[in-house]
């Protein structure tokens, strides 16, 4: 659009200020933004807050794919895809029409609890259910106790 890229990044940073930064596939968007910031000699001080793709995986288990295009079609959201302004509108509509209802059912009502939910692994979300199911698979004459650990590797999990 002929705008000075440094000014665009500065304006974006000023706009965000202390506001949360959310995006669908946040890691990709941050990689692109920070790569451009490095190219311009700017610091990489933008940090993502919420990835709506991860959130979708947690609260829309009935969907095999949570790509933005898939969500748009599934929930009949009319907007162009793969354009920054349209993608923002799609995510906003998803929050208004879908996420807010599901989050209400899960009693997720703070920004911190929303971030925690989106980052939680499926095992962490269903820890008690998995433990109960595993402990009751077979009837034994001795108690079966299941210990579930969560971590990047065995050492961290136990």
C-alpha positions in Angstrom: 0.0 0.0 0.0 3.0 2.3 -0.2 3.2 2.8 3.6 6.5 2.9 5.4 6.9 -0.6 7.0 8.6 0.8 10.1 5.6 3.1 10.7 3.2 0.3 10.1 5.0 -1.9 12.7 5.2 1.1 15.1 1.5 1.8 14.7 0.6 -1.9 15.2 2.7 -2.0 18.4 1.1 1.2 19.7 -2.3 -0.2 18.9 -1.6 -3.4 20.8 0.0 -1.6 23.8 -1.2 -3.8 26.7 -4.0 -5.5 24.8 -3.9 -9.2 24.3 -2.7 -10.4 20.9 -4.7 -13.3 19.4 -4.4 -15.0 16.0 -5.4 -18.2 14.3 -2.1 -20.2 14.0 -0.4 -17.6 16.1 3.1 -19.2 15.9 3.1 -18.8 12.1 1.9 -15.1 12.3 4.5 -14.3 15.0 7.2 -15.9 12.9 6.3 -13.8 9.9 5.9 -10.6 11.9 9.1 -11.0 13.8 11.0 -12.0 10.7 9.9 -8.7 9.1 10.8 -6.8 12.3 14.3 -8.3 12.2 14.6 -7.3 8.5 13.7 -3.8 9.4 16.2 -3.7 12.3 13.4 -3.6 14.9 13.3 -5.7 18.1 11.2 -8.8 18.4 9.1 -7.7 21.3 5.7 -8.9 20.1 4.6 -12.0 22.0 1.5 -13.9 21.3 -1.2 -14.3 23.9 -3.7 -16.7 22.4 -3.8 -19.0 19.5 -7.4 -19.6 18.3 -6.3 -22.6 16.4 -5.1 -24.3 19.6 -8.3 -23.1 21.3 -10.4 -24.6 18.5 -8.7 -28.0 19.0 -9.7 -27.9 22.6 -13.3 -26.8 22.4 -14.3 -28.2 19.0 -13.4 -31.8 19.3 -16.0 -32.9 16.8 -13.9 -31.3 14.0 -10.9 -33.1 12.5 -9.5 -29.9 11.0 -9.5 -26.5 12.7 -8.0 -24.6 9.8 -9.6 -21.2 9.5 -11.1 -22.0 6.1 -12.7 -25.2 7.6 -14.2 -23.3 10.5 -15.5 -20.7 8.2 -17.3 -23.2 6.1 -18.5 -25.4 9.0 -20.0 -22.4 10.9 -21.2 -20.7 7.7 -19.3 -17.5 8.1 -19.3 -15.4 5.0 -15.9 -13.7 4.4 -12.9 -14.0 2.1 -10.1 -16.1 3.4 -6.4 -15.6 3.6 -6.6 -11.8 3.8 -5.6 -10.3 7.1 -8.6 -8.1 7.5 -11.0 -10.9 6.6 -9.3 -13.4 8.8 -9.6 -11.1 11.8 -13.3 -10.8 11.1 -13.7 -14.6 10.9 -11.9 -15.0 14.2 -14.1 -12.3 15.8 -17.3 -14.0 14.5 -16.0 -17.4 15.8 -15.7 -15.8 19.2 -19.1 -14.2 19.0 -21.0 -17.2 17.6 -19.1 -20.3 18.7 -16.3 -19.9 21.2 -18.2 -17.8 23.7 -21.0 -20.4 24.1 -18.6 -23.3 24.5 -16.4 -21.4 26.9 -19.4 -20.4 29.0 -20.3 -24.1 29.3 -16.7 -24.9 30.4 -16.9 -22.0 32.9 -14.0 -20.2 31.2 -14.5 -16.6 31.9 -11.1 -14.9 32.4 -8.3 -14.2 30.0 -5.9 -16.3 32.0 -8.2 -19.3 32.1 -8.7 -19.0 28.4 -5.0 -18.9 27.7 -4.5 -21.9 30.0 -7.2 -23.9 28.2 -5.8 -23.2 24.8 -2.3 -24.3 25.8 -3.3 -27.4 27.8 -2.6 -30.7 26.2 -5.6 -33.0 25.6 -4.2 -35.3 28.3 -4.1 -32.5 30.8 -7.6 -31.5 30.0 -8.9 -35.0 30.5 -6.5 -36.3 33.1 -9.1 -37.6 35.6 -11.2 -39.2 33.0 -8.2 -41.0 31.5 -7.1 -42.1 34.9 -10.5 -43.5 35.9 -10.9 -45.3 32.6 -7.4 -46.9 32.8 -8.0 -48.0 36.4 -11.3 -49.7 35.6 -10.4 -51.5 32.3 -10.0 -54.9 34.1 -11.4 -56.2 37.3 -8.4 -57.3 39.4 -8.1 -58.8 42.9 -5.6 -56.1 43.7 -6.0 -52.4 43.3 -4.7 -50.9 40.1 -3.4 -47.4 40.5 -2.6 -45.3 37.5 -0.1 -42.4 37.7 -0.3 -40.0 34.8 2.5 -37.5 34.3 2.6 -34.6 31.8 5.8 -33.2 30.3 7.9 -32.9 27.2 9.6 -36.2 28.1 9.5 -39.0 30.7 11.8 -37.2 33.1 9.7 -34.0 33.2 6.4 -36.1 33.5 7.6 -38.1 36.5 
